[in-house]
Each structure stands twice: as C-alpha cells, then as structure tokens.
C-alpha cells in the first residue's frame, strides 16, 4: 500500500512543467517499465496508459496519475526521464523556480479523438467538448489554445503532415549475466564481439528513365538509419548501401558472403529494403534480384564460413499490389483510432520457393548438413497462395515493419529469443491501422510474417561479454 500522495513541492513542480510535459514527454515501454520496477505503477495502470492511441494522451494519463502514487513517485519519474534520455524534461522538473506563487486552479480538458478528416493536432477545443474540474488531483491539465481552422490539405501535403513522433531511440536494454548463464547452453553461441556482420541495402530513389513506374520510397532513408543504429548497438559491424542497381546488389551480396571475418563471428544479418514483386526486389534500374538467389548465397554450400551459425534476414518490401483493407472484428471496438497517416509502399516482394540441389559435402564425409538451415527471415507483408499484400510506409518515420522491429529489439532483445521477437512484431503490426481520410489508404491494414529454419533459440545477448 502506497503512503499518502506526492509531496506538495513535487506537485508544484509537475504543475509548472505540465504544459511542456504533455507536448514533449515520450511515454514508451522503457519509461513505464522503470516506474513499474519502482512500484510506482501497477501492471493495470501501465496497460491503461499504453493503451492510449497518441503520445499526448499517454503523457496526460501518466501525469494525472503520478501525484496519487506516493512520495517516491516524483523522484522515480525523474530517474525514469534520465534513463530514457529525456534529460531536458528532468532538468525542467528539478530546477529551482524563481518564485513559488500560490496554485491557480486550472480547468482540465481531456484529450479527445480526432474527427475523421482532421490530420492536425489532437484535443482542439470546441464548444461541444467535455470539460471537467480537477477533483481527486490538484494537478491541472494545461488548457490548449484555440487556433483557427486550417484549410483542407491535398494528398501530397497530408503526406508530410504526420505526427512528430520519431523512431524510438531508447538504448538497447542490456542482457544480465544471470540470464546469459542460464540460457547460453541451449541456444546458438552468441558471444563474439562483434556478434557478426550486418548488411543493409536500401533503395530509395529509382532511375526515372529505366524504372519510370517506381516512385521514390519516401521514408526509406529513415529505415536504413534506424537499422544501422539498432544493429550497431547490438554489436554488429553494419555496412549500409543505398540506391543500387540489381547487378550492384548481386555484387554487394557476393562480396559480403565472401568476407573472411564470417569465420570468427557468430552470426550475420542482411536487410533488403526496396520495391518488389513476387519473389524478387527491384534495383534502382528497374531490374529484379531474385530472393531465392539471395538465400542460396548464404546456404551451407555457398557460404561455408556461416555453417551452423544463425543467418538473419529482414525484407522490407511489398509482396503484391493488393492492399489489405481489413475486416471488421465482430466483438471488437467500433473503430480503431490510428495516430498517423501512412503511405502505401507501392510494389511487391516475396519469398521464392527453394529448389534444393543435391550435393555431397566432400570435405566432411562423416557429417552432412541440409542445403539450407539456420536461417530466419522476417517479411513486412504476407505471401499467400492467392494473394500477395502491400507493405505500408510512413514518409517521415519509415515503414511500419522496421519501426516495430526496431522498438521490439531495443526493449525485448535482452531476454527474448528472435522467434518470439518476430511474433511480437507481428502482434504490433496487426494492431496498426492507416489514417488517411479521403484516400484509399484510410484504415488500411498490414500483416507481417516470418519463416524460420533455426534449430536452436537465438538470443542476441545484447551488451553482454563473457569473462574468460
């Protein structure tokens, strides 16, 4: 049972900074987990906060709750701000005010849903909006200013008027020594430093003469930078190549496969981001690179230095031109409120069926390996027998798939094996919904998937180095 509420001086500090906190605070899983670890928030409270659909609403819900969570809530919240690299907000709350005046009652306005067709700011006050006085908490919610109605946006303008949220950049959470010691024996060996080599090929701009039907992949440059950062933090040596022709992609992958450093590391990662068709992705010249050739380049016959080592692939591209419009959930909510307008990534990509060659391993007569094993591949969209679906991309924050992959790796890789991480990415993608009123992309859906021939659990054991 928590003691009585927050100290009065701490309440005043929250009250002074509430307006900025509502606008700038990033309430992510790391911050919530920190408050749960200090017993400031219960699991039910954490779920209620994270269930809110926008950053402003999550901030509002948390700040309204903190004054009721005991005298330690303020210091715990400040510590959580430091841990999540929000030092400017920590400084805002802890700096001494020039003068402490008496509290002035302020009217609370709860954030409300955006009406359809409004891609602007949330919670814009109107005469019809509900207003309530602060009853159980002395913390006021800052009154938002009235602003003039904006003229309707064109589709192009709307494309660049997305939420200010940027890809999550909280540090990758480290694996603990106890977790490593209790899991390393039944999983793939993963303690080399670096963990492996990582290759990212990102095609953003296409040759207008050779590939006139392939539009620039706005937001694709965000994806490759997100991947570079997260895999660097996971202790991979990352190489990024942008805007390659099909032949250049082939040469790049061949060179990567032949790197002698694969002998001394424990894994490899390959990320391919482009437009695509069924079973292939496009080079900037409009020519296709077959995905089956890519996988074959890393199999046990063609890349012996990576035999018995996990090989990880992420394919961000469409697997068809058909958009998933979704279906109504029978017992679900009336509608899903999506926080942003998403952009369709036109094009297709897919996973070709492997046609295995039968070849004996002359060098190792007593032991044979399958032609292809120890691989896991995450796809941004589904490949089915009758339908190939499109992948969705936000022009400012990057693709849905890479966004969710980045978030889940950063928060969960410390104690979750990669197959379960991909399940969590699928769950996050399933919950997303496009928001672009007046366009074909409004309320569109996406579903990611992964295939695996892994033979053990694959833990990345981030930031852990065994002591020999």
N, C-alpha and C positions, 0 to 999 in steps of 0.2 A: 504494500500500500504506500503510495507516494505521500510525502509530507504535504503541508499546505502549499498554496500556489507560489509562483515565482516572486522573488523579492521585488519590491516596488521600484528600486533604481533600475533593475533589469527590464521591468515592464516599460519604464520610460524610454530606455534605450531602444527597445523594439518599436515602441510607438514613434519615436523620432525617425527611425530608418524604414518604417513600414512601406512608405511610398516607393522608395528605391528598391527595397527587397522584393516587392510584388512584381516589379518590372524586370529585375536583373537576376534574381536568385534562380539557380538551376537545381531543381529538386530531382535528383536521379537516384538510382538504386544504391549507389555507394553512400550518399549522404543519409539516406533512410536507414541503411544497414548500420551506420555508425551510431545513429540515435537509438536504434533497437539494441545494439550491443551495450549501451549505457543505461538500458531500461527506461529510456525517456518515452519511447513509443512502443505500444503493443503491436503484435502482428496484425490485429484487426485494424488498428489505426493506420499502420503502414499500407495495408491493402487499400483502405479508403482513400488515402492521399494519392497513391499511384494510379488509382482507377480514374482520376480526373483526366480529361482529354487534352487539356492545354497546360502549358508551363505556368501561366498566370494563376490558373485555378489550383494547381498543386501547391504553389507558393502561398496563396491565400489560405488554403486549408491548413497547411502546416503552421503558419504564423498565428492563425487564430487559435490553434490548439496548444502551442508551446506555453503560454502563461499559466495554463492549468496543470502543467506536468511537473510541478515541484521546484524547489530552489536550485536544483542542479541543472535544470533544463537549459538555462541561458548559457552557462559555461560549456555544456555539452554541444549545444548548437554552434557556438563559436569554434570549438575544436573541429567539428564536422566541416565547417566552412574552410578551415585551413587544409584539412585532409583532401578536400575536393577542389583545391586550387582556386578558391574564391576569397583570396586574402583581402581584396578591396572591400568586400562586404563585412569581413571580420573587423577590419580597421574602422569601418563606418560605425559598427555597433560598440566598439570598445574605446573609441576616442572620447575624451572628456568633453562634455558640452561647455560652451562659454557661459551659459546660464541655464538654470533649471527653472522654468516657469511652471505654473500650475497647468495640469492637464486640461485640455479643452475637449469637451465631448464632440465627437465627430460621427456623422451619420455613416452607417455601414451600407455599402452597396455590394451585394453578392454578384460575382461574375456570372453572366448568363450565356446561353447558347447563341451563337451567331445565327441570324436568319439565313436561309438559303439565298445565295447570290451575293452575300457580303463576304469578301475575302480580306476585309480590313481588320481593324483592331477589335478585340472582344470587349463585351461589357459596356458598349456605348450607351450612356444613359438616355432614356426617353421617359415621357410622362407615364407610360404604362408599366415601367419596370418596377419590380418589387423593391421596397426599401425596408430595412429593419434596424431597430436600435440595438446597440450592444447591451446584452442582458447579463450573460454569465461571464463575460470577459471585458476587461477595461481596455483591451487593445482595439483601437479603431481601424477599420479598413479605409484606406485612402480614397477619398471621393475623386472619381475620374472627371476630367474636364469635358465639357460639351464641345464638340467640334462640328464644323459644317459638313454636310453630306458631300461625299465625293462623287464626281461623275463616273458613270459606268466605265469599266476597263475593257479594252479589247482583249482578245485571247492572248496576244503577244505580251501586252502589258501585264496581264494577270500572271503570266508565266514567271515574271521576275518580281512578283509581289508576294513572296512566300513568307512563312514565319521566320523570325530572326534566329530561331534555334539553329545551332551549328552542330556538326557531328560531335558526339560525346568524346571528350579528350581526357577524361579522368585517367590517372595512371593505371596500368595493368596491375591488378591485385596480385601480390606475391604468394607463391606456394610456401607452406610451412615445412620445416624439416620433418616434423612428425608425419605429415601427410605423405611426403615423398617416401619416407622409410616404410610406411605401411602399404604403399601401392606400387613401388617400383619393380617388385619381383614378378608381378602378374601382368605387367604392361610392357609396351615397347621400351627398349632402352632409349632414354631421352635425357642425357646429362652432358652431352658435348657442349662446348662453347666455342663458336656459335652452335645453336641447335641444328642448323642446316642452312642451305642456300635457298633464297626465295626469288622468284622471277615474276615480275608484273609487266604485262603487255597491255597497254590501254590505248585504243584507237578512238580519238575524239573528233578529229577533223578529217574528212574524206575528200579525195580529189574530185572536184566538181565536174571535170571532163570525163574521167574514167569511171566515176561512180555517181552520176547525177541524181540517182534516186536515194542515195544515202545521206540523210541530213546530219549535221554536226550533233554529237551526243553531248548537249549542254549538261553540265554537271558531272560528266565523266572524269574531268580533271580533279574533281573533289574525291572521287572514289580511289584513284590511284594514289593520291597523297594520304588518304585515310589508311589504305592498306600498307603503304610504306611505313607509316608511323607505328601502327599496331604490331606489325611483324618485326620491326626493329626493336620495339620494347620486349617482344617475346624472344629476343636474342637470335634473330635470323640476319644473315647478310643479304640485304634486299637490293636488287637491281631493277630499276624501272625503265621501260622503253615505251615511248609514246609515238603513235601515228606511223605504224609500219605497214608496208605492203605485205601481201600474202607470202611472197618469197622471202622477204626480210624476216617475217615471223618464223618461217620454217628455219632459216639460217640461225636466228637467235636461239630457238629451242634446241637445235642440234649442238650449238656451241655450249649451251647451258648443260645439256646432258653429258657432255664430254669433259666437264670440269673435273680435274683430279681431286679437288677438295671434297667431292662427294664421298671419297674413301674414308675421311676422318670425322665426318659429321653423322648425325643420327637420323636425319630426315630431309625432306625438301618440300617446298611449296611452290605452286605455279598458279597464277591468277591471270585469266584472259578476259578482257573487257572490250566488247565491240558490238556492232550489229551482227546478226546471224541468220542462218537458215537451218532447216532440219539437218542436223549432223555436222554443221560447219559454222565457222565465223568468218566475217569479212575482213580482208585487209583494206587499207585506205585506197587501193587501186580498184576496188570492187571485185577482186578475185577471192576465192574461198580457200580457207585452210580447214581440212577435214579434222574433226576432233578425234576420230579413231586413230589417225596418224599420230596425233599428239600423245594419246595414251600409250600407243605402241612404242613410241620413242623412249618411254620410261619403264617398259616392262622388263622382266628378268633376263630376257635375251639381249635386248638392245642397250640396257643401262645396268651392267653387272655391278657397278660400284654401289648401286642402291638396292641390291638384292636384300630381301628380308627387312628392309627399312621402310617406314611409312612414307608414302608419297601422297601429298595433299593437293587437290585441285579445286579452284573456285572459278565458275564460268558465269560471268555477268553478261548475259545477252538474252534476247528473246528466243523462244523455240517455236515461234509461229506468229502470224499477224492477227490471230483471233484474240480479242480482248475478253477477259473474264469479267462479265457483268455481275456475277454473283447471283445467289438465290436468297430469298427471304427465309430467315430462321423461324421455324414455327413457334417456338416458345421463347424467343429472344426479345430484346427491346425493339421498339417500333423503328428506330433508326440509329445508326452509328454516327457520332459526331467526329469527323476527322479534322485534325488541326491544320491541314495544309492542302494546297493544290498540288497535285502530282502530274508529271508529264510522261506520256507514253514513250517508251523506248522502241521506236519502230524497227522492226527487223526480227529475225528469228535465229535461234541457235539450237543445237541439240546434241545428243549423245549417240554416236553411231554404234551399231551393233558390232561387237568384236568378232572377227573371223580368225580364229586361232590357227597358227601354223604349228605343225608337229615337228619338233626339232630336238634331237638328243643333246644333252649337256656333256660334251666330250671331256671337258676339263674336270668334271666331278662325277665319275661313273657310279659312285655309290649313293649319291643323293640327287634327286630331281626336284625341281620346283615347277609349279604351274607356269604357263607362259606369262600370265598376268596375275599379280596378287599384291596384297599390302597397299591398296590404293583406296582413297576416299575422295569423292567428288561432290561438291555442292553446286546445284544449279539454281539460278534465280527463278526459274519457272518450270512448269510441268511439261513432261513429254508423255503423251498417252497414245493409245492405238488409233484413235480417231481425231484427236485434237492436239494441237501444239499451241501453247498460250504465250502471251506477251509478257515481258518484264517491265516494271514501272520504274521511272527515274524522275527525281526531283531536280530541277535545274540549278538549285542553289546548294542543296545538301547531299546530292548524289543519289544513287539508286537505293531503293528500299532494301534490297538484299544485302548490299555492302554496309548500309547503315546498321542493320540489325546484327550482322556478323561482327562488325566492329564492337558494338555495345556488348554483345554476349561474350566475346573473347576477353574483353577488358574486365568484365565483372565476374565471369564464371570459370575462366581457364585455370584458376589456381587449384580448383578441386573437382573439376568436371571433365570427363573424357570427351574427345572430339565428337563422337557419335551423338552423345547426349546434348552437346552444344548445338549441333545441327538440328536436333529435334526442337530445342528451344528457339532457334532461328525460325523454323517452320511455324511454331506457335505464334511468334511475334508477327510474321508476315501474314498469317491467317487473319489476325485481328486488325490489320491495316485496311484502310479504305480511302480511295481517291476523293479529293474535294475540289471540284472544278465546275461549279454550277453553269449551266448553259452549254456545256461541251459534252462530247461523247465519253469523256473520261470521268465524269462525275459518278461517284460511288462505285468506281471500278475496283476489282479485286485482283489479287495475285496469290499464287501458291508456289513456294519453293519446294525443292526436294533434294535428296542426296542418295548416292549409291555408294556401296562400300564392299571391299574385299579385304578389309582389315581382319587380322587373325588374333589380335590382342586389343586390350584397351589402349587408347592413345591419349596419354596425358602430356601436356606441354611443360608442366612443372615450371611455370614462369618464375624467373629471378632466383631460382634455387641452384646452387652449385655444390655438389657433394665435396666433402672434405676427405681427401685421401691421406 
